[in-house]
């Protein structure tokens, strides 16, 4: 396996990157997933610092050179628990060669462990089979909806749920 020409870096989201983050997320939601949703219908995207970077939460971007190629949010939901949200990697940077998604998750779990978060939950649709395999390989276990914490921000499209304990 050859190394990518430019290194992929993971860093904390900065407010000036908002439009770039939206330009990564919306095409994946709309074109790849077939979800007709706008940025205005996702209030978390208009205030990433207020929604994600508060409490024990955080939001990261992955870059190749100066281009943002991936995103990942961690929403603090209290009780030493958090929700994984907005995990997106542009199609050209997916796969083992790049390792973007695992590196984003590594940043999330490093932060979660340091912040004292005990469990990370996520919701997805039953259609995203590749995502299910990825999350399972990363140590997430499928759970029934009844096991979600009351504060979990469930999305209307969510039909399959996962949890992973934070271990440092």
C-alpha positions as CSV (number, residue, x, y, z in Angstrom):
1,X,0.0,0.0,0.0
2,X,1.4,3.4,-0.9
3,X,1.1,6.4,1.2
4,X,-1.2,9.3,0.0
5,X,0.6,12.2,-1.6
6,X,-0.5,14.6,1.1
7,X,-1.0,13.6,4.7
8,X,-4.4,13.5,6.2
9,X,-4.7,15.5,9.4
10,X,-7.5,15.6,12.1
11,X,-8.2,18.9,13.9
12,X,-10.7,20.6,16.0
13,X,-13.4,22.5,14.1
14,X,-13.0,26.2,13.8
15,X,-16.1,28.5,13.1
16,X,-14.5,29.8,9.8
17,X,-14.8,26.2,8.5
18,X,-18.6,26.0,8.7
19,X,-19.3,26.4,5.0
20,X,-16.6,23.8,4.1
21,X,-18.1,21.3,6.5
22,X,-21.6,21.9,5.0
23,X,-20.0,21.3,1.5
24,X,-18.8,17.9,2.7
25,X,-22.0,16.8,4.5
26,X,-24.8,18.0,2.2
27,X,-23.7,16.2,-1.1
28,X,-23.3,12.9,0.8
29,X,-26.7,13.2,2.5
30,X,-28.5,14.4,-0.7
31,X,-26.8,12.5,-3.6
32,X,-25.3,9.4,-2.0
33,X,-27.9,8.7,0.7
34,X,-30.9,10.1,-1.2
35,X,-32.0,12.2,1.9
36,X,-33.6,15.4,0.8
37,X,-32.3,17.7,3.5
38,X,-30.9,21.2,3.5
39,X,-28.4,22.9,5.9
40,X,-31.3,25.0,7.2
41,X,-33.1,21.8,8.3
42,X,-30.0,20.9,10.4
43,X,-29.7,23.5,13.1
44,X,-26.6,21.9,14.5
45,X,-24.7,22.9,11.4
46,X,-25.5,26.6,11.9
47,X,-24.0,26.5,15.4
48,X,-21.4,23.8,15.5
49,X,-19.6,25.3,18.5
50,X,-22.8,25.7,20.5
51,X,-24.3,22.3,19.6
52,X,-21.1,20.1,19.7
53,X,-18.3,22.0,21.3
54,X,-20.0,22.5,24.6
55,X,-19.9,20.5,27.7
56,X,-17.8,17.4,27.0
57,X,-18.6,17.5,23.3
58,X,-16.4,18.3,20.3
59,X,-16.4,18.4,16.5
60,X,-13.5,17.4,14.2
61,X,-12.5,17.9,10.6
62,X,-10.2,15.7,8.5
63,X,-8.1,17.4,5.9
64,X,-5.9,16.4,3.0
65,X,-3.8,19.4,2.4
66,X,-6.1,22.4,2.8
67,X,-9.3,20.5,1.7
68,X,-11.8,19.3,4.4
69,X,-12.6,15.7,3.5
70,X,-14.3,14.5,6.6
71,X,-16.3,15.5,9.7
72,X,-17.3,14.0,13.0
73,X,-19.3,15.4,15.9
74,X,-19.6,14.3,19.6
75,X,-22.7,15.6,21.4
76,X,-22.5,15.6,25.2
77,X,-25.9,14.2,26.4
78,X,-25.0,14.2,30.1
79,X,-24.6,11.3,32.5
80,X,-21.1,10.6,31.1
81,X,-22.7,9.7,27.8
82,X,-22.4,11.2,24.3
83,X,-23.8,10.8,20.8
84,X,-21.7,10.4,17.7
85,X,-23.1,12.5,14.9
86,X,-22.2,13.9,11.5
87,X,-19.6,11.3,10.6
88,X,-19.0,11.9,6.9
89,X,-16.0,11.2,4.6
90,X,-16.0,12.3,1.0
91,X,-16.1,9.3,-1.4
92,X,-12.6,10.0,-2.8
93,X,-11.0,9.6,0.6
94,X,-12.8,6.5,1.9
95,X,-11.1,3.2,2.4
96,X,-8.0,1.7,4.0
97,X,-5.6,3.6,1.8
98,X,-6.6,6.9,3.5
99,X,-7.8,5.7,6.9
100,X,-9.8,8.8,7.5
101,X,-12.8,7.4,9.3
102,X,-10.8,5.4,11.8
103,X,-8.6,8.4,12.5
104,X,-11.6,10.6,13.1
105,X,-13.0,7.9,15.5
106,X,-9.6,7.7,17.3
107,X,-9.7,11.4,17.9
108,X,-13.2,11.1,19.3
109,X,-12.4,8.3,21.7
110,X,-9.2,10.0,22.8
111,X,-11.2,13.1,23.7
112,X,-14.1,11.1,25.2
113,X,-11.7,9.2,27.5
114,X,-10.0,12.4,28.6
115,X,-13.4,14.1,29.1
116,X,-14.7,11.3,31.3
117,X,-17.4,10.1,28.9
118,X,-18.3,6.5,29.6
119,X,-20.4,5.5,26.6
120,X,-20.9,6.7,23.0
121,X,-24.1,6.0,21.2
122,X,-25.1,6.5,17.5
123,X,-28.1,6.0,15.3
124,X,-28.1,5.2,11.6
125,X,-30.5,3.7,9.1
126,X,-30.8,0.0,8.4
127,X,-29.8,0.8,4.7
128,X,-26.2,1.8,5.4
129,X,-24.7,-1.7,5.5
130,X,-21.1,-0.5,5.0
131,X,-21.5,1.9,7.9
132,X,-22.8,-1.0,10.1
133,X,-19.7,-3.1,9.2
134,X,-17.4,-0.2,9.9
135,X,-18.9,0.6,13.3
136,X,-18.9,-3.0,14.3
137,X,-15.2,-3.3,13.3
138,X,-14.6,-0.3,15.5
139,X,-16.0,-1.9,18.6
140,X,-19.6,-0.7,18.5
141,X,-22.4,-3.1,19.4
142,X,-25.9,-3.0,18.1
143,X,-28.5,-2.2,20.8
144,X,-32.3,-2.1,20.9
145,X,-33.9,1.4,20.8
146,X,-35.1,0.8,24.4
147,X,-31.5,0.9,25.6
148,X,-30.9,4.4,24.3
149,X,-30.4,7.1,27.0
150,X,-33.4,9.4,27.3
151,X,-31.3,12.4,26.2
152,X,-30.1,10.7,23.0
153,X,-30.9,13.0,20.0
154,X,-32.7,10.5,17.8
155,X,-33.1,11.5,14.2
156,X,-36.3,10.6,12.2
157,X,-34.2,8.4,9.8
158,X,-32.5,6.4,12.6
159,X,-33.6,2.8,12.8
160,X,-30.5,1.0,13.9
161,X,-28.5,1.9,17.1
162,X,-25.1,1.2,18.4
163,X,-23.1,1.8,21.6
164,X,-19.5,1.6,22.5
165,X,-17.9,2.0,25.9
166,X,-15.0,4.3,26.1
167,X,-11.7,2.6,27.0
168,X,-8.4,4.4,27.2
